[in-house]
């Protein structure tokens, strides 16, 4: 049994796809054991995307990631990371 974290980015919320995405994971046999909505701070984004920090698109990436909340899912199941 494995657990994995999935982040649904702002466009998933803006396009009304959160329910469909969760349903697809459930149909694959994964169980949702946690869900949280967050607004990403600059500090969180700089840590999470530290490998992109010096790239020219980084400011645009931060702006996009702050344009709406993120949905954080904790999923559990057999081979959850691969699924």
C-alpha positions, 0 to 999 in steps of 0.5 A: 500500500502506497500513498501519494500527493497530487496537486490540482493546479488553478486551471483545474478549479477554474475549468470545473474539473476537480470532481472529474479528476477525483473520480478518475483516481477513484475508478483506478482504485485509489482511495482519497485519505486527505483533501485540503485547499490552500492558497500558495504563498511565494515562499511555498512556491519558491521551495516547491519549484526551487529547480525553476527559480532562476529560469525566465518563466518562474515569475509567470509560473508563480503568478499562475499558481497564485491565481486560484487555490490549489487542491491537495489530495492524499491518495492511497492504494496499491502502486499509488505512485505509479497509478 
